[in-house]
Amino acid sequence: MDDAVIKKPIVIPDDWPGYSLELFSYPEHYHEDIDSVYIPHGVIMNRVERLARYVMDDFGDSIVVLCVLKGGYKFCVDLVEFIKVLGRNSNKYLETRVEFIRLKSYLNDQSTEELQIIGSRDLSFLRGKSVLIVEAIVDTGKTMKALLKHVETFEPKMVKVAGLLVKRVPNMAEDLTDYVGFEIPNHFVVGYALDYNEYFRDLNHICVISKIGKMKYKEQSNG
């Protein structure tokens, strides 16, 4: 079977309304702030396990996992854990070293032109290593292109990107992402560590934020 066919994402159609909130457990204080459960936690976990299998197949015996904070931390933790479990139950073990980088490119629900790398910019430990960048969501790819350019200056052996979500937007960055969990419409989603001005990270499911939620937690630009 063709490799490209195997690694196609789960495509969520434009008219997918999500599931009723009444069908799932979620923090009660977000009752008015989300419209629907877009991707349930169990579906996310099963898909992350599948992505872990792809990673195991493609890499040698060791990788450096570069987790993009803060939104990518749950995806990264679960992906690495599945890689470890798969290694314990097979004759191949992929040694993983996890490092973190924090980026900021959003204000409220809008992507800004400026990419900020917060914390250490020195990634010299990547030199000669096989690197897996783990990001929760990729849309136009401006942020990811800037990060890849930065990472490449440290001369890693190889670099691949795992994105839990890729948005269908004009000039979408599908070609930047080697492993994709879900391709979704251009909706602003929260949960599973994805935030709206630091809120909603504690949701286990990926949900669509409501108009009430956007207004309640809106942050003003200093610009």
Backbone bond lengths (Angstrom), bond angles and torsions (degrees), N, CA, C in turn:
res aa  C-N    CA-C-N  psi(-1)  N-CA   C-N-CA  omega(-1)  CA-C   N-CA-C  phi
1 M - - - 1.465 - - 1.523 110.10 -
2 D 1.305 116.83 141.79 1.464 121.06 -177.13 1.522 111.27 -66.63
3 D 1.365 116.07 134.89 1.465 122.00 -176.62 1.518 112.22 -59.27
4 A 1.350 116.73 -38.61 1.463 120.41 -178.12 1.513 110.98 -65.61
5 V 1.352 116.74 -33.22 1.461 120.58 179.02 1.524 109.90 -69.55
6 I 1.329 116.14 -43.08 1.460 120.65 -179.52 1.525 111.22 -57.72
7 K 1.313 116.94 -39.79 1.454 120.90 -170.98 1.526 113.92 -94.48
8 K 1.312 117.62 16.42 1.455 118.89 175.56 1.524 110.07 -64.98
9 P 1.340 117.29 144.06 1.466 119.38 179.10 1.525 111.87 -76.08
10 I 1.312 116.16 167.10 1.458 121.19 166.40 1.526 106.63 -75.37
11 V 1.312 117.06 122.14 1.474 121.40 -176.56 1.525 109.44 -98.81
12 I 1.323 116.12 119.69 1.457 121.66 177.51 1.527 108.05 -95.59
13 P 1.338 118.46 121.46 1.468 121.13 -174.02 1.528 113.00 -68.54
14 D 1.339 114.54 161.07 1.469 120.60 -177.88 1.529 112.80 -60.05
15 D 1.329 116.95 -32.38 1.468 119.50 -174.81 1.531 112.92 -94.14
16 W 1.340 117.04 12.39 1.470 119.39 179.36 1.521 109.63 -69.86
17 P 1.356 118.58 117.32 1.467 120.82 -176.29 1.519 113.96 -84.04
18 G 1.324 117.00 -11.38 1.454 119.56 -173.69 1.520 110.72 84.37
19 Y 1.327 115.82 179.43 1.458 121.85 -179.90 1.520 110.97 -97.23
20 S 1.312 116.35 151.52 1.459 121.58 176.31 1.527 110.00 -61.87
21 L 1.319 115.73 139.76 1.461 120.61 178.99 1.524 111.73 -60.77
22 E 1.325 116.53 -26.25 1.467 120.81 -177.03 1.530 112.16 -66.26
23 L 1.323 117.06 -16.91 1.462 120.45 -176.69 1.521 113.62 -85.26
24 F 1.336 116.99 -10.24 1.466 120.39 -172.00 1.526 111.62 -133.79
25 S 1.335 114.97 159.20 1.464 121.11 172.39 1.519 109.13 -88.88
26 Y 1.335 116.10 139.49 1.463 121.76 177.62 1.522 107.00 -160.14
27 P 1.335 118.03 162.14 1.470 119.87 -179.37 1.531 111.67 -58.83
28 E 1.312 115.37 124.29 1.462 120.79 -173.18 1.530 112.67 -61.78
29 H 1.337 118.01 -26.74 1.460 119.68 -177.99 1.527 112.82 -69.99
30 Y 1.343 117.03 -8.38 1.461 120.10 176.34 1.530 112.30 -100.02
31 H 1.325 117.10 15.11 1.464 121.13 -172.11 1.528 113.19 -53.05
32 E 1.329 118.02 -45.08 1.471 120.87 -178.46 1.527 112.59 -90.49
33 D 1.310 117.11 -5.27 1.462 120.60 -168.83 1.526 114.09 -95.42
34 I 1.337 117.40 -10.92 1.468 120.78 178.02 1.528 109.05 -127.97
35 D 1.324 115.60 146.68 1.469 121.25 -177.67 1.521 112.59 -90.69
36 S 1.334 116.73 -36.74 1.463 119.56 -175.52 1.522 110.41 -161.81
37 V 1.332 114.98 161.78 1.461 121.24 170.16 1.523 106.84 -86.73
38 Y 1.314 116.32 110.62 1.457 121.11 -173.18 1.525 112.14 -81.33
39 I 1.348 115.91 -48.05 1.463 121.25 175.55 1.534 107.30 -133.90
40 P 1.319 118.65 113.71 1.462 120.70 -178.44 1.527 111.82 -65.52
41 H 1.318 115.03 154.07 1.459 121.30 -175.98 1.528 112.60 -58.43
42 G 1.322 117.25 -40.27 1.457 119.82 -179.24 1.520 112.56 -63.28
43 V 1.324 117.15 -38.04 1.459 121.44 177.88 1.531 109.95 -66.58
44 I 1.330 115.93 -41.29 1.469 120.52 177.43 1.524 110.21 -57.68
45 M 1.325 116.05 -48.48 1.462 120.25 -175.79 1.526 111.93 -63.01
46 N 1.326 116.86 -41.32 1.454 119.51 179.66 1.524 111.00 -64.93
47 R 1.334 116.10 -38.91 1.464 120.08 179.45 1.530 110.84 -68.50
48 V 1.324 117.62 -39.00 1.471 121.07 178.30 1.526 110.14 -63.18
49 E 1.323 117.29 -37.61 1.461 120.08 176.39 1.525 110.59 -61.19
50 R 1.328 117.28 -40.77 1.462 120.69 177.96 1.528 111.15 -64.00
51 L 1.337 117.05 -41.41 1.463 120.38 177.96 1.528 110.35 -62.70
52 A 1.325 116.70 -36.91 1.468 120.54 178.06 1.530 110.57 -60.92
53 R 1.315 117.13 -36.55 1.468 120.64 177.52 1.526 110.82 -65.26
54 Y 1.328 116.64 -40.98 1.466 119.85 177.39 1.527 110.70 -60.35
55 V 1.327 115.70 -44.55 1.466 120.68 -179.80 1.526 110.39 -61.64
56 M 1.324 116.08 -44.56 1.470 120.41 179.18 1.528 111.19 -58.55
57 D 1.329 116.34 -37.93 1.468 120.69 -178.11 1.534 112.24 -70.83
58 D 1.330 116.63 -31.42 1.470 120.83 -169.74 1.524 114.60 -92.58
59 F 1.320 117.44 -27.19 1.457 120.32 -175.29 1.523 110.92 -99.85
60 G 1.328 115.15 161.47 1.459 121.52 -178.49 1.511 112.56 -77.87
61 D 1.339 116.06 -114.52 1.460 118.82 -176.69 1.520 113.75 -110.36
62 S 1.343 117.54 -6.76 1.470 119.02 178.62 1.523 110.55 -155.74
63 I 1.324 115.89 147.06 1.467 121.90 176.31 1.524 109.61 -141.70
64 V 1.326 114.28 155.39 1.458 121.19 167.17 1.527 106.51 -103.55
65 V 1.313 116.21 119.35 1.455 121.77 177.78 1.524 107.84 -92.53
66 L 1.325 116.30 118.28 1.459 121.52 179.66 1.524 107.75 -102.85
67 C 1.313 115.97 102.81 1.458 122.32 -175.93 1.530 110.09 -87.08
68 V 1.337 116.02 126.89 1.459 121.09 178.59 1.527 108.16 -88.59
69 L 1.326 115.64 112.64 1.462 122.19 179.71 1.529 110.80 -87.02
70 K 1.330 117.76 157.42 1.450 124.23 -0.27 1.535 110.63 -93.90
71 G 1.318 116.67 -23.04 1.457 120.90 -171.91 1.499 115.47 -61.27
72 G 1.328 118.17 -24.67 1.455 120.69 -175.80 1.513 115.35 -89.03
73 Y 1.338 118.41 0.85 1.459 117.58 -168.53 1.532 113.05 -69.56
74 K 1.330 118.65 -39.02 1.471 119.10 -179.88 1.529 110.77 -69.69
75 F 1.313 116.14 -42.93 1.464 120.66 176.73 1.518 110.05 -58.87
76 C 1.315 116.87 -43.72 1.465 121.45 -178.97 1.525 110.98 -64.93
77 V 1.313 117.36 -47.70 1.473 121.13 -179.07 1.522 110.36 -59.17
78 D 1.320 116.72 -46.18 1.466 119.99 -177.81 1.526 111.44 -69.58
79 L 1.337 117.36 -38.64 1.462 120.85 179.11 1.528 110.73 -63.38
80 V 1.325 117.20 -46.98 1.467 121.38 179.90 1.522 111.00 -64.59
81 E 1.319 117.26 -38.50 1.464 120.19 178.96 1.526 110.76 -64.49
82 F 1.330 117.10 -41.75 1.468 119.84 177.35 1.529 111.03 -64.60
83 I 1.333 117.33 -37.98 1.464 120.78 177.03 1.533 109.99 -60.79
84 K 1.326 116.23 -42.17 1.475 120.17 178.51 1.524 111.29 -64.85
85 V 1.323 117.21 -44.15 1.469 121.21 -179.43 1.522 110.29 -63.04
86 L 1.335 116.36 -44.47 1.457 120.03 178.91 1.529 111.18 -62.24
87 G 1.332 116.11 -37.93 1.456 120.29 178.06 1.518 112.72 -64.95
88 R 1.331 115.89 -38.76 1.464 119.47 179.94 1.531 111.90 -69.00
89 N 1.324 116.26 -22.11 1.461 120.40 -176.40 1.524 113.00 -109.20
90 S 1.324 116.43 21.30 1.460 120.43 177.46 1.529 108.59 -146.42
91 N 1.322 115.71 179.85 1.467 119.44 179.25 1.520 111.70 -92.29
92 K 1.326 117.50 9.90 1.464 120.99 177.79 1.524 109.28 -122.97
93 Y 1.320 116.01 128.13 1.467 119.94 177.65 1.519 108.96 -120.39
94 L 1.314 115.99 124.51 1.458 121.91 -179.15 1.526 108.99 -101.23
95 E 1.322 116.16 107.45 1.462 120.52 -179.81 1.533 109.34 -69.50
96 T 1.317 117.06 129.50 1.460 121.54 -176.73 1.528 111.22 -120.66
97 R 1.315 114.80 131.28 1.455 121.68 171.02 1.519 106.14 -114.68
98 V 1.314 117.80 125.54 1.462 121.55 -176.14 1.522 110.36 -104.81
99 E 1.314 115.71 126.74 1.457 122.71 174.81 1.530 108.07 -124.68
100 F 1.331 115.66 164.11 1.458 119.51 -173.24 1.529 111.53 -128.55
101 I 1.327 114.72 144.51 1.457 121.26 172.87 1.523 106.49 -138.31
102 R 1.315 116.35 140.09 1.463 119.45 -179.12 1.520 109.67 -113.66
103 L 1.336 114.76 129.36 1.456 121.57 179.23 1.515 109.32 -119.95
104 K 1.324 115.85 151.81 1.461 120.40 175.26 1.521 107.99 -136.99
105 S 1.339 115.37 120.35 1.469 118.72 179.79 1.523 112.08 -143.60
106 Y 1.351 117.81 10.73 1.460 121.08 -178.93 1.520 111.12 -121.75
107 L 1.333 115.28 144.32 1.462 122.20 165.12 1.515 105.76 -125.95
108 N 1.338 116.70 121.50 1.450 121.53 -172.72 1.531 108.81 56.86
109 D 1.353 118.48 -121.49 1.465 119.64 -178.96 1.518 112.24 -108.47
110 Q 1.333 117.69 18.09 1.453 121.80 -176.55 1.530 110.74 -116.03
111 S 1.334 115.19 133.24 1.451 120.72 175.17 1.519 109.04 -75.19
112 T 1.318 117.23 134.39 1.460 121.47 179.44 1.526 109.57 -99.29
113 E 1.318 115.97 164.88 1.461 120.86 -179.12 1.524 111.96 -72.96
114 E 1.315 115.73 -26.16 1.463 119.80 -172.94 1.518 111.85 -91.12
115 L 1.310 117.04 128.47 1.455 122.87 174.16 1.518 108.49 -101.95
116 Q 1.317 115.88 125.14 1.459 120.43 176.91 1.521 109.17 -110.52
117 I 1.320 116.84 125.14 1.466 121.89 171.16 1.514 106.36 -96.10
118 I 1.322 115.83 113.99 1.455 121.45 -174.00 1.519 108.80 -99.22
119 G 1.312 116.86 131.03 1.459 121.16 -177.35 1.516 110.42 96.22
120 S 1.324 116.40 -157.39 1.456 121.28 -175.34 1.518 111.93 -66.89
121 R 1.325 116.04 130.23 1.457 121.22 175.04 1.521 111.44 -94.87
122 D 1.329 117.50 -3.77 1.461 121.86 -177.83 1.530 110.24 -84.62
123 L 1.305 115.53 106.52 1.462 120.47 179.38 1.529 110.46 -112.40
124 S 1.306 116.41 35.69 1.468 120.91 -176.19 1.530 112.32 -61.99
125 F 1.338 117.51 -20.93 1.466 120.53 178.72 1.540 111.45 -67.89
126 L 1.339 117.85 -9.22 1.465 121.00 179.03 1.526 112.32 -82.76
127 R 1.323 117.64 -11.74 1.463 120.80 -174.32 1.544 110.95 -58.27
128 G 1.335 115.21 124.82 1.455 121.03 178.06 1.518 115.35 75.81
129 K 1.344 117.48 4.38 1.465 121.49 -176.56 1.536 111.26 -100.34
130 S 1.329 115.09 157.25 1.461 121.59 169.52 1.527 107.39 -86.27
131 V 1.321 116.03 124.50 1.469 121.09 -169.68 1.528 110.22 -119.08
132 L 1.323 115.40 135.22 1.462 121.89 172.27 1.525 107.85 -118.08
133 I 1.329 116.81 112.35 1.464 121.50 175.11 1.524 107.77 -84.47
134 V 1.322 116.44 127.85 1.460 121.71 -178.25 1.523 108.86 -113.91
135 E 1.325 115.51 115.73 1.460 122.56 -177.01 1.526 108.70 -128.57
136 A 1.313 116.50 142.26 1.461 120.03 -177.33 1.521 112.16 -72.65
137 I 1.339 117.19 -42.15 1.454 119.23 -173.11 1.524 110.60 -146.47
138 V 1.334 116.30 137.29 1.465 122.83 178.53 1.517 107.40 -128.34
139 D 1.342 117.31 130.11 1.466 119.11 176.65 1.527 110.60 -118.54
140 T 1.321 117.92 -93.35 1.470 118.87 -179.34 1.525 112.19 -72.48
141 G 1.332 116.14 -20.38 1.458 120.02 178.59 1.514 114.80 88.80
142 K 1.336 118.44 1.07 1.471 120.37 -179.74 1.527 110.84 -58.48
143 T 1.321 115.33 -45.45 1.460 119.72 -179.98 1.525 110.98 -65.12
144 M 1.333 116.31 -46.02 1.459 119.75 -178.02 1.521 111.67 -66.00
145 K 1.330 118.05 -39.65 1.468 120.51 177.87 1.519 110.91 -60.67
146 A 1.347 115.71 -42.15 1.460 119.77 179.27 1.523 111.01 -65.37
147 L 1.327 116.82 -40.29 1.460 120.45 179.43 1.533 110.64 -67.74
148 L 1.335 117.61 -43.60 1.461 120.47 179.17 1.528 111.27 -60.99
149 K 1.316 115.71 -40.60 1.469 120.01 177.88 1.527 110.23 -61.59
150 H 1.328 116.48 -42.09 1.468 121.80 179.04 1.531 110.59 -65.02
151 V 1.339 116.34 -45.32 1.464 120.82 -178.77 1.526 111.10 -63.59
152 E 1.333 117.23 -41.00 1.472 121.22 -177.12 1.533 112.49 -62.93
153 T 1.312 117.90 -25.57 1.472 120.16 179.03 1.523 111.48 -64.71
154 F 1.335 117.63 -18.68 1.470 121.12 -179.77 1.530 112.05 -95.29
155 E 1.330 117.19 8.53 1.470 124.77 171.31 1.531 114.07 55.45
156 P 1.351 116.93 57.49 1.461 118.35 173.27 1.528 110.63 -71.15
157 K 1.312 116.53 160.93 1.469 121.24 178.23 1.520 110.79 -66.74
158 M 1.328 116.49 -44.51 1.462 122.12 177.16 1.517 108.40 -156.74
159 V 1.329 116.26 155.23 1.465 121.39 179.61 1.521 108.78 -135.88
160 K 1.322 116.26 129.45 1.456 122.18 171.19 1.524 108.57 -127.95
161 V 1.335 115.51 158.64 1.463 121.35 -175.77 1.523 109.84 -123.02
162 A 1.329 116.26 130.44 1.463 122.49 172.15 1.526 108.41 -109.66
163 G 1.316 116.42 121.45 1.461 121.17 177.51 1.522 109.41 -120.63
164 L 1.307 116.86 123.85 1.466 118.55 179.07 1.520 110.40 -63.90
165 L 1.326 116.12 -43.74 1.465 121.73 -178.96 1.520 110.47 -125.16
166 V 1.326 116.53 137.98 1.460 122.18 168.37 1.524 107.08 -123.36
167 K 1.331 116.38 126.51 1.466 120.55 -178.17 1.524 111.38 -87.63
168 R 1.338 115.04 141.42 1.459 120.18 172.14 1.521 108.79 -81.65
169 V 1.309 115.21 97.69 1.463 122.02 178.75 1.533 107.26 -130.77
170 P 1.341 118.08 163.38 1.466 118.90 173.58 1.526 110.21 -55.35
171 N 1.313 116.52 135.60 1.471 122.10 -177.69 1.524 111.87 60.16
172 M 1.318 116.58 38.82 1.465 120.04 -178.22 1.526 110.50 -60.99
173 A 1.312 114.83 151.87 1.471 121.16 -169.57 1.515 112.49 -99.98
174 E 1.319 117.27 41.92 1.463 121.16 -177.38 1.527 111.69 -58.77
175 D 1.335 116.73 -35.78 1.460 120.34 -176.44 1.526 113.00 -71.75
176 L 1.334 117.47 -13.17 1.463 120.54 179.29 1.526 112.09 -82.39
177 T 1.314 116.54 -16.62 1.458 120.95 -170.08 1.520 110.52 -111.50
178 D 1.331 116.62 120.27 1.461 121.91 -176.96 1.520 112.43 -81.15
179 Y 1.323 116.59 -33.15 1.458 121.61 -179.92 1.527 107.59 -128.06
180 V 1.329 116.26 119.68 1.469 120.91 -176.80 1.522 108.75 -122.73
181 G 1.331 115.27 129.64 1.459 118.76 176.35 1.513 111.71 -75.51
182 F 1.325 116.04 -59.67 1.458 121.97 -174.85 1.525 109.87 -137.68
183 E 1.319 115.93 136.68 1.469 120.42 168.62 1.520 106.80 -98.21
184 I 1.337 116.81 123.27 1.469 120.54 -173.06 1.525 111.03 -123.42
185 P 1.333 116.97 158.94 1.469 119.99 173.17 1.527 110.79 -64.14
186 N 1.297 115.70 172.17 1.466 120.74 -177.47 1.524 111.18 -80.30
187 H 1.322 115.78 65.35 1.462 122.51 174.73 1.528 108.39 -108.60
188 F 1.330 115.65 149.80 1.459 118.73 175.34 1.517 107.94 -87.09
189 V 1.325 115.53 115.03 1.462 120.21 -175.67 1.527 110.07 -113.90
190 V 1.323 114.22 155.22 1.465 121.38 -178.54 1.522 108.99 -135.51
191 G 1.330 115.17 167.25 1.456 120.83 178.29 1.519 111.73 101.34
192 Y 1.335 116.24 166.69 1.466 122.88 -175.48 1.539 108.60 52.48
193 A 1.323 114.69 44.55 1.474 126.01 178.37 1.532 113.92 81.22
194 L 1.330 118.57 -6.27 1.467 119.84 173.37 1.527 108.57 -79.00
195 D 1.326 115.52 135.99 1.463 118.46 -171.83 1.522 112.87 -120.89
196 Y 1.320 113.33 168.38 1.456 122.81 165.88 1.521 104.63 -127.80
197 N 1.332 115.68 102.84 1.470 121.41 -175.81 1.531 112.43 51.33
198 E 1.326 114.98 45.76 1.468 125.41 175.60 1.532 114.35 77.00
199 Y 1.324 119.10 1.09 1.457 121.73 174.86 1.531 109.91 -96.53
200 F 1.328 116.02 160.28 1.471 125.48 174.26 1.528 114.40 80.24
201 R 1.321 119.91 -0.32 1.462 119.43 179.12 1.529 111.64 -63.42
202 D 1.323 117.13 -23.08 1.461 121.57 -175.96 1.529 113.03 -83.56
203 L 1.320 118.99 -0.57 1.460 121.53 173.87 1.537 109.22 -75.03
204 N 1.320 117.55 134.46 1.466 119.98 176.05 1.520 111.99 -79.07
205 H 1.334 116.28 -34.24 1.457 121.32 179.62 1.531 109.82 -85.94
206 I 1.344 115.83 160.16 1.461 119.89 168.28 1.521 106.96 -91.30
207 C 1.324 116.22 125.01 1.464 122.19 -172.49 1.525 111.39 -127.26
208 V 1.332 115.52 160.88 1.463 121.49 174.34 1.520 107.97 -93.91
209 I 1.315 116.05 126.01 1.458 121.01 -179.64 1.533 109.69 -73.01
210 S 1.316 116.79 145.16 1.467 121.62 179.92 1.528 110.52 -90.31
211 K 1.316 116.72 167.48 1.465 121.01 175.85 1.524 110.37 -61.42
212 I 1.323 116.20 -38.08 1.471 120.08 177.73 1.523 110.16 -61.97
213 G 1.313 116.27 -43.40 1.455 120.49 179.53 1.518 112.30 -62.82
214 K 1.343 116.59 -41.74 1.466 120.07 178.97 1.520 111.14 -62.41
215 M 1.318 116.74 -43.04 1.474 119.82 -179.29 1.523 111.45 -68.72
216 K 1.335 116.12 -40.67 1.461 120.51 -175.70 1.530 111.62 -63.40
217 Y 1.328 116.67 -38.54 1.465 120.56 -173.11 1.529 112.93 -110.17
218 K 1.328 115.71 18.88 1.466 119.31 -177.63 1.529 109.83 -67.84
219 E 1.335 114.07 143.71 1.462 121.43 179.60 1.514 108.74 -118.31
220 Q 1.300 117.24 139.37 1.451 121.38 -177.00 1.522 110.95 -86.88
221 S 1.320 116.18 139.92 1.466 121.49 176.67 1.516 109.49 -73.06
222 N 1.321 116.23 143.64 1.466 120.70 175.08 1.507 112.13 -85.44
223 G 1.349 115.11 -8.41 1.445 119.58 -177.11 1.501 113.61 -79.10
